């Protein structure tokens, strides 16, 4: 968790900002982190980062388009050197809040907050942002972001008291994610982030003014566009998951599943497979053109990932000890898989 002094520093930066831009990772943890800070502050625009693995320089144009006077980066482990060069030229204050244990190079002008470096297990950025704002009416947003990131926060019991019909009484966050109504809300928001930029912006505006999880869960004319997207994605997702479950029947300790198409959900599929087959290590590969996006789940898979990528041109990856993502050239996939198998034996 953040220290009291760090919380005070972040609040001071937020209050100084008049027109901040919040760059957040393109998942529920990033989204909910943004919502918590924006709703507390009452101003600022959010931009979902879809570039991987870094926040790349192309996103700097949003700073100019929005006329931002402050930059907040949420739940992103890597920021490109070129992006920071642009920031330095404009002399714009930056606050970066993260929870990934990475050896990131932090420029001296960046206010970097990460209590998780060197820790094997750490809270999602959503939990850190809720610690900053402590806005009780937004407890449901904090619960969604944490559960979607595979974490049951200390305030989950309080959430259950307020919304007993939405949660699940369990110590397994994935049972909440895949078996409860609050998990369903998390899935809806995750699907919404995969929509067009226009609809993502529309969803952000809707969520900034939402009063409770029921505003998302129950389909209405105001959120119809979100539910429409969810129904479309769930059909494709379920087909991909079913294929992965068939592969699992004949897999050994490593469940290796690859797929292609227009739906990039390797992280979500990897999490779901780890929930279904906790005794297995999971490697999901999403093939798109000449590149492959990877998602790995298992005990200390971060070390295995980095060792297997050593020497592979253009390969990159990182994340948490037991849950990581990466990217490499498609021609290197099977050689990489063989190295992973050797590492996890």
C-alpha positions, -999 to +999 in steps of 0.1 A: +000+000+000+010+036-003+023+055+026+004+085+041+030+108+027+026+093-008-012+096-006-008+133+004+016+139-025-007+123-051-037+143-038-016+175-040-008+168-077-044+160-085-056+193-069-030+213-087-041+199-121-068+220-139-071+199-170-054+165-165-053+136-189-053+101-174-036+074-195-047+040-182-040+004-191-067-011-213-083-033-187-107-031-157-079-023-132-067+007-153-103+018-161-115+017-125-083+035-113-091+063-137-128+064-126-119+066-089-095+095-094-116+114-119-148+111-099-130+124-068-114+153-086-143+161-108-123+169-139-099+154-164-102+131-195-093+094-197-075+077-225-072+039-226-037+027-237-039-001-263-003-001-273+018-030-258+039-033-238+046+004-235+027+037-235+042+048-268+049+082-282+019+082-305-003+088-275+013+121-268-009+137-294-038+133-269-020+157-246-021+184-273-056+175-284-070+178-249-048+207-239-037+188-208-017+206-181-009+174-161-003+137-171-013+108-149-003+073-159-022+044-143-014+007-143+011+007-171+045-010-164+064+006-193+065+041-209+086+047-240+116+069-239+102+089-268+070+097-249+090+110-220+112+130-244+080+148-256+070+154-220+104+169-211+102+193-241+068+206-229+077+206-192+044+189-182+041+174-147+038+136-147+024+113-120+028+076-126+011+051-103+018+014-109+019-020-092+041-041-116+075-053-104+096-041-133+130-025-137+115+006-153+137+036-161+121+065-143+132+100-155+140+124-127+111+147-135+085+119-131+066+115-098+066+077-096+046+057-071+049+020-069+048+002-035+051-032-052+086-033-065+103-063-050+070-077-037+057-111-048+021-101-042+007-066-044-026-048-047-039-036-081-037+001-089-075+003-083-068-005-046-041+021-044-064+047-060-092+038-036-067+043-008-060+078-022-096+090-025-116+069+001-148+079-016-173+055-001-199+059-028-173+045-052-166+014-033-183-007-060-159+007-087-129-002-065-143-037-059-148-043-097-112-032-106-097-053-079-117-085-085-111-082-123-073-081-116-075-114-095-075-097-061-099-096-031-093-063-014-095-056+023-127-037+017-145-066-001-164-075+031-177-039+032-188-042-004-207-074+004-225-056+032-237-030+008-244-053-021-249-088-007-268-100-038-239-091-062-209-107-046-198-142-036-186-153-002-153-168-011-116-162-007-110-169-044-113-137-065-118-157-097-149-174-082-162-139-077-152-129-112-167-159-130-196-167-106-212-135-093-230-104-105-202-080-097-180-103-118-206-099-146-203-061-143-165-065-145-168-085-177-192-059-192-167-032-187-138-053-200-158-059-232-167-023-235-130-014-236-127-035-268-151-013-287-144+016-310-127+047-296-160+066-300-179+041-279-151+038-253-153+076-248-191+073-246-187+046-220-163+066-199-188+095-198-215+071-188-194+056-160-183+089-146-219+097-139-231+062-128-244+059-092-242+022-086-232-012-103-269-016-112-265+013-137-241-010-156-257-044-149-292-036-159-297-029-196-312+005-203-314+029-232-284+048-218-261+017-216-276-003-245-245+003-266-223-013-239-246-044-236-248-047-273-210-049-275-208-074-246-233-098-263-212-097-295-179-103-276-193-130-253-204-151-283-168-150-297-152-154-263-172-185-254-163-201-287-125-194-281-128-207-245-145-239-257-117-246-281-092-240-253-110-265-231-108-291-258-071-286-260-068-289-222-081-325-223-049-336-240-024-312-224+002-320-199+015-296-172+016-268-197-017-259-214-006-243-246-034-228-266-031-206-297-057-188-317-062-160-342-090-138-354-102-103-347-107-106-309-076-101-287-085-117-254-054-137-246-052-123-210-088-130-203-086-165-217-054-173-197-071-162-165-102-183-172-081-213-180-060-209-148-093-208-129-106-239-146-073-258-144-054-245-114-029-274-115-016-264-149+006-236-162-011-217-190+003-203-222-021-185-245-008-172-278-028-148-300-015-147-335-020-114-355+000-110-386+037-115-380+034-109-342+022-130-313+007-117-281+014-140-251-003-145-218+012-168-192-002-179-158+015-201-133+039-201-103+068-177-110+061-176-148+077-142-150+112-157-146+104-184-171+091-158-196+122-136-194+146-166-197+127-180-227+127-147-244+165-141-240+181-137-274+148-134-293+149-104-315+120-080-309+106-100-280+094-082-249+073-089-219+067-085-182+041-082-155+036-100-122+054-131-108+025-154-116+008-135-144+027-120-174+022-109-209+046-106-238+050-102-275+073-119-300+077-126-337+054-154-349+084-174-363+098-177-328+066-190-311+074-228-311+110-223-301+097-201-273+071-227-262+099-254-261+120-232-238+090-225-216+083-262-212+120-267-202+117-239-177+086-252-159+097-288-156 
